Amino acid sequence: MQVRDNVLPHLRRVKAELEKLNGTRIKIGIQGNADSELLMIARVHEYGATITPKATRNLCIPIHKDSYDKSPRDFQDLFFIRSRDGYLFGVVAKKGRRDKDNPNNLKFLFLLLPSVTIPERSFIRAGFDHNKNKLAEIVQNEVALIWQGQQTADGAISWIGGQAVGLIREFMTDASNFEPKGKIQRERYPSYADSPLMVTGRLRNSITWEVEE
């Protein structure tokens, strides 16, 4: 009678799979092949930044639906006024009847500022810290499945990467994780309530995973 040894082959397979899994680094975030504009936006949100004009004295921030995605040069009748609080605005005269709440009958199109500071809204680092226990549990479950012969290292890597992406995206969607949108941003992009990282969904949908070579 021959006794077949199934334990040693199983242990060898498990060892090889776990070594492969342990030697793999999974990168989560906006990958290097994304376009430069998206990478810049991600970097600004992740670390914060102070933006200053390059060739002019002030940044012109659109504050009216008629000036969104436009510049002061697009308005021939634009002129500038300074408020009592010292803020500089680009305005045009309204046509038609005077508004009792706006006796000067002006349409405020731009707010001019020497710089704008965007606060840090970390979503990769903070999202990882927020979900590290869940991620640890996901990895432990995959290791257990490899031991049971129900999973491979490649399958575990794919599952862990996908789950990590989902957790980061979920973190980004939750407005309570960030400083709320300012008034101007909320009026221009009313979707997704107060989450400042959820304007069009482009940044969130660009979160992916890949194996680091």
DRENVEXVO-133737 format. One record per residue (C-alpha): residue in three letters; residue number from 1; x, y, z. Coordinates in steps of 0.2 Angstrom, whole numbers, plus 5000, padded with zeros to 4 digits. Example, Ala and Ser with C-alpha at 12.3 -4.5 7.8 and 13.67 -1.06 7.14 Angstrom:
2
@type->ALA	seq->1	u->5062	v->4978	w->5039
@type->SER	seq->2	u->5068	v->4995	w->5036
This chain:
213
@type->MET	seq->1	u->5000	v->5000	w->5000
@type->GLN	seq->2	u->5007	v->5017	w->4995
@type->VAL	seq->3	u->5003	v->5032	w->5005
@type->ARG	seq->4	u->5003	v->5048	w->4995
@type->ASP	seq->5	u->5010	v->5063	w->5004
@type->ASN	seq->6	u->4999	v->5078	w->5000
@type->VAL	seq->7	u->5005	v->5089	w->5014
@type->LEU	seq->8	u->5022	v->5093	w->5008
@type->PRO	seq->9	u->5017	v->5099	w->4990
@type->HIS	seq->10	u->5003	v->5109	w->4999
@type->LEU	seq->11	u->5016	v->5117	w->5010
@type->ARG	seq->12	u->5028	v->5121	w->4996
@type->ARG	seq->13	u->5014	v->5129	w->4985
@type->VAL	seq->14	u->5008	v->5139	w->5000
@type->LYS	seq->15	u->5026	v->5145	w->5004
@type->ALA	seq->16	u->5029	v->5150	w->4985
@type->GLU	seq->17	u->5012	v->5160	w->4985
@type->LEU	seq->18	u->5015	v->5169	w->5001
@type->GLU	seq->19	u->5033	v->5173	w->4996
@type->LYS	seq->20	u->5026	v->5181	w->4980
@type->LEU	seq->21	u->5013	v->5190	w->4989
@type->ASN	seq->22	u->5025	v->5196	w->5002
@type->GLY	seq->23	u->5037	v->5203	w->4989
@type->THR	seq->24	u->5024	v->5213	w->4980
@type->ARG	seq->25	u->5021	v->5231	w->4982
@type->ILE	seq->26	u->5004	v->5238	w->4977
@type->LYS	seq->27	u->5003	v->5257	w->4973
@type->ILE	seq->28	u->4986	v->5265	w->4976
@type->GLY	seq->29	u->4982	v->5282	w->4969
@type->ILE	seq->30	u->4984	v->5293	w->4954
@type->GLN	seq->31	u->4997	v->5284	w->4944
@type->GLY	seq->32	u->5011	v->5292	w->4934
@type->ASN	seq->33	u->5003	v->5289	w->4917
@type->ALA	seq->34	u->4989	v->5301	w->4921
@type->ASP	seq->35	u->4989	v->5317	w->4912
@type->SER	seq->36	u->4999	v->5332	w->4920
@type->GLU	seq->37	u->4983	v->5342	w->4925
@type->LEU	seq->38	u->4976	v->5328	w->4935
@type->LEU	seq->39	u->4992	v->5325	w->4944
@type->MET	seq->40	u->4994	v->5343	w->4948
@type->ILE	seq->41	u->4976	v->5343	w->4955
@type->ALA	seq->42	u->4979	v->5328	w->4965
@type->ARG	seq->43	u->4995	v->5335	w->4972
@type->VAL	seq->44	u->4987	v->5351	w->4977
@type->HIS	seq->45	u->4973	v->5343	w->4986
@type->GLU	seq->46	u->4985	v->5330	w->4995
@type->TYR	seq->47	u->4997	v->5342	w->5001
@type->GLY	seq->48	u->4989	v->5359	w->5000
@type->ALA	seq->49	u->4996	v->5374	w->4990
@type->THR	seq->50	u->4997	v->5393	w->4988
@type->ILE	seq->51	u->4993	v->5398	w->4971
@type->THR	seq->52	u->5000	v->5415	w->4964
@type->PRO	seq->53	u->4998	v->5423	w->4947
@type->LYS	seq->54	u->5013	v->5421	w->4935
@type->ALA	seq->55	u->5011	v->5436	w->4924
@type->THR	seq->56	u->4998	v->5447	w->4932
@type->ARG	seq->57	u->4996	v->5456	w->4949
@type->ASN	seq->58	u->4980	v->5446	w->4954
@type->LEU	seq->59	u->4971	v->5430	w->4951
@type->CYS	seq->60	u->4954	v->5432	w->4943
@type->ILE	seq->61	u->4942	v->5421	w->4951
@type->PRO	seq->62	u->4925	v->5419	w->4942
@type->ILE	seq->63	u->4911	v->5421	w->4955
@type->HIS	seq->64	u->4896	v->5422	w->4943
@type->LYS	seq->65	u->4889	v->5409	w->4932
@type->ASP	seq->66	u->4891	v->5421	w->4917
@type->SER	seq->67	u->4910	v->5421	w->4920
@type->TYR	seq->68	u->4913	v->5403	w->4923
@type->ASP	seq->69	u->4928	v->5397	w->4912
@type->LYS	seq->70	u->4931	v->5414	w->4906
@type->SER	seq->71	u->4943	v->5428	w->4908
@type->PRO	seq->72	u->4941	v->5447	w->4911
@type->ARG	seq->73	u->4947	v->5449	w->4892
@type->ASP	seq->74	u->4930	v->5441	w->4887
@type->PHE	seq->75	u->4920	v->5456	w->4894
@type->GLN	seq->76	u->4923	v->5472	w->4884
@type->ASP	seq->77	u->4913	v->5483	w->4896
@type->LEU	seq->78	u->4921	v->5476	w->4912
@type->PHE	seq->79	u->4928	v->5488	w->4925
@type->PHE	seq->80	u->4935	v->5486	w->4942
@type->ILE	seq->81	u->4929	v->5492	w->4959
@type->ARG	seq->82	u->4935	v->5490	w->4977
@type->SER	seq->83	u->4923	v->5486	w->4991
@type->ARG	seq->84	u->4923	v->5495	w->5008
@type->ASP	seq->85	u->4932	v->5479	w->5015
@type->GLY	seq->86	u->4946	v->5481	w->5002
@type->TYR	seq->87	u->4941	v->5468	w->4990
@type->LEU	seq->88	u->4944	v->5471	w->4971
@type->PHE	seq->89	u->4930	v->5465	w->4960
@type->GLY	seq->90	u->4928	v->5464	w->4941
@type->VAL	seq->91	u->4910	v->5470	w->4937
@type->VAL	seq->92	u->4899	v->5475	w->4922
@type->ALA	seq->93	u->4883	v->5486	w->4922
@type->LYS	seq->94	u->4867	v->5476	w->4922
@type->LYS	seq->95	u->4855	v->5480	w->4908
@type->GLY	seq->96	u->4836	v->5483	w->4912
@type->ARG	seq->97	u->4828	v->5489	w->4928
@type->ARG	seq->98	u->4838	v->5493	w->4944
@type->ASP	seq->99	u->4838	v->5480	w->4957
@type->LYS	seq->100	u->4833	v->5487	w->4974
@type->ASP	seq->101	u->4845	v->5475	w->4983
@type->ASN	seq->102	u->4859	v->5481	w->4971
@type->PRO	seq->103	u->4855	v->5500	w->4968
@type->ASN	seq->104	u->4871	v->5502	w->4957
@type->ASN	seq->105	u->4864	v->5489	w->4945
@type->LEU	seq->106	u->4881	v->5480	w->4944
@type->LYS	seq->107	u->4885	v->5461	w->4940
@type->PHE	seq->108	u->4900	v->5455	w->4950
@type->LEU	seq->109	u->4909	v->5443	w->4938
@type->PHE	seq->110	u->4927	v->5441	w->4946
@type->LEU	seq->111	u->4935	v->5442	w->4963
@type->LEU	seq->112	u->4953	v->5448	w->4961
@type->LEU	seq->113	u->4966	v->5441	w->4974
@type->PRO	seq->114	u->4985	v->5442	w->4975
@type->SER	seq->115	u->4985	v->5423	w->4980
@type->VAL	seq->116	u->4974	v->5409	w->4985
@type->THR	seq->117	u->4978	v->5396	w->4998
@type->ILE	seq->118	u->4970	v->5379	w->4995
@type->PRO	seq->119	u->4970	v->5369	w->5011
@type->GLU	seq->120	u->4977	v->5351	w->5013
@type->ARG	seq->121	u->4964	v->5338	w->5009
@type->SER	seq->122	u->4974	v->5322	w->5010
@type->PHE	seq->123	u->4964	v->5308	w->5002
@type->ILE	seq->124	u->4978	v->5295	w->4999
@type->ARG	seq->125	u->4988	v->5296	w->5015
@type->ALA	seq->126	u->4973	v->5301	w->5026
@type->GLY	seq->127	u->4962	v->5288	w->5017
@type->PHE	seq->128	u->4975	v->5274	w->5021
@type->ASP	seq->129	u->4976	v->5279	w->5039
@type->HIS	seq->130	u->4957	v->5279	w->5040
@type->ASN	seq->131	u->4956	v->5262	w->5033
@type->LYS	seq->132	u->4972	v->5253	w->5038
@type->ASN	seq->133	u->4963	v->5241	w->5050
@type->LYS	seq->134	u->4951	v->5236	w->5036
@type->LEU	seq->135	u->4965	v->5234	w->5024
@type->ALA	seq->136	u->4974	v->5223	w->5036
@type->GLU	seq->137	u->4959	v->5212	w->5038
@type->ILE	seq->138	u->4957	v->5211	w->5019
@type->VAL	seq->139	u->4976	v->5205	w->5018
@type->GLN	seq->140	u->4973	v->5192	w->5032
@type->ASN	seq->141	u->4958	v->5185	w->5024
@type->GLU	seq->142	u->4968	v->5183	w->5007
@type->VAL	seq->143	u->4982	v->5174	w->5016
@type->ALA	seq->144	u->4970	v->5162	w->5024
@type->LEU	seq->145	u->4962	v->5158	w->5007
@type->ILE	seq->146	u->4980	v->5155	w->5000
@type->TRP	seq->147	u->4983	v->5143	w->5015
@type->GLN	seq->148	u->4966	v->5134	w->5011
@type->GLY	seq->149	u->4971	v->5132	w->4993
@type->GLN	seq->150	u->4957	v->5143	w->4987
@type->GLN	seq->151	u->4967	v->5158	w->4982
@type->THR	seq->152	u->4983	v->5162	w->4973
@type->ALA	seq->153	u->4996	v->5176	w->4975
@type->ASP	seq->154	u->4990	v->5185	w->4959
@type->GLY	seq->155	u->4972	v->5183	w->4964
@type->ALA	seq->156	u->4975	v->5190	w->4981
@type->ILE	seq->157	u->4985	v->5205	w->4974
@type->SER	seq->158	u->4971	v->5209	w->4962
@type->TRP	seq->159	u->4958	v->5208	w->4976
@type->ILE	seq->160	u->4968	v->5218	w->4988
@type->GLY	seq->161	u->4972	v->5232	w->4975
@type->GLY	seq->162	u->4953	v->5233	w->4970
@type->GLN	seq->163	u->4947	v->5234	w->4988
@type->ALA	seq->164	u->4960	v->5247	w->4993
@type->VAL	seq->165	u->4954	v->5258	w->4978
@type->GLY	seq->166	u->4936	v->5256	w->4984
@type->LEU	seq->167	u->4940	v->5261	w->5001
@type->ILE	seq->168	u->4950	v->5277	w->4996
@type->ARG	seq->169	u->4936	v->5282	w->4984
@type->GLU	seq->170	u->4923	v->5279	w->4998
@type->PHE	seq->171	u->4934	v->5290	w->5009
@type->MET	seq->172	u->4934	v->5304	w->4996
@type->THR	seq->173	u->4916	v->5304	w->4994
@type->ASP	seq->174	u->4912	v->5307	w->5012
@type->ALA	seq->175	u->4912	v->5326	w->5015
@type->SER	seq->176	u->4914	v->5324	w->5033
@type->ASN	seq->177	u->4932	v->5319	w->5030
@type->PHE	seq->178	u->4937	v->5336	w->5023
@type->GLU	seq->179	u->4935	v->5355	w->5026
@type->PRO	seq->180	u->4918	v->5359	w->5017
@type->LYS	seq->181	u->4918	v->5368	w->5000
@type->GLY	seq->182	u->4918	v->5387	w->5001
@type->LYS	seq->183	u->4903	v->5397	w->4995
@type->ILE	seq->184	u->4910	v->5400	w->4978
@type->GLN	seq->185	u->4914	v->5382	w->4975
@type->ARG	seq->186	u->4897	v->5376	w->4982
@type->GLU	seq->187	u->4888	v->5388	w->4970
@type->ARG	seq->188	u->4897	v->5383	w->4955
@type->TYR	seq->189	u->4898	v->5364	w->4959
@type->PRO	seq->190	u->4882	v->5360	w->4969
@type->SER	seq->191	u->4884	v->5342	w->4966
@type->TYR	seq->192	u->4890	v->5330	w->4980
@type->ALA	seq->193	u->4885	v->5342	w->4994
@type->ASP	seq->194	u->4900	v->5348	w->5003
@type->SER	seq->195	u->4913	v->5336	w->4997
@type->PRO	seq->196	u->4927	v->5347	w->4990
@type->LEU	seq->197	u->4935	v->5332	w->4981
@type->MET	seq->198	u->4919	v->5327	w->4972
@type->VAL	seq->199	u->4916	v->5341	w->4959
@type->THR	seq->200	u->4914	v->5330	w->4943
@type->GLY	seq->201	u->4920	v->5313	w->4950
@type->ARG	seq->202	u->4935	v->5313	w->4938
@type->LEU	seq->203	u->4948	v->5314	w->4952
@type->ARG	seq->204	u->4939	v->5300	w->4962
@type->ASN	seq->205	u->4937	v->5289	w->4946
@type->SER	seq->206	u->4956	v->5291	w->4943
@type->ILE	seq->207	u->4961	v->5282	w->4958
@type->THR	seq->208	u->4968	v->5265	w->4953
@type->TRP	seq->209	u->4980	v->5252	w->4958
@type->GLU	seq->210	u->4996	v->5244	w->4950
@type->VAL	seq->211	u->5010	v->5233	w->4955
@type->GLU	seq->212	u->5026	v->5242	w->4958
@type->GLU	seq->213	u->5040	v->5235	w->4947
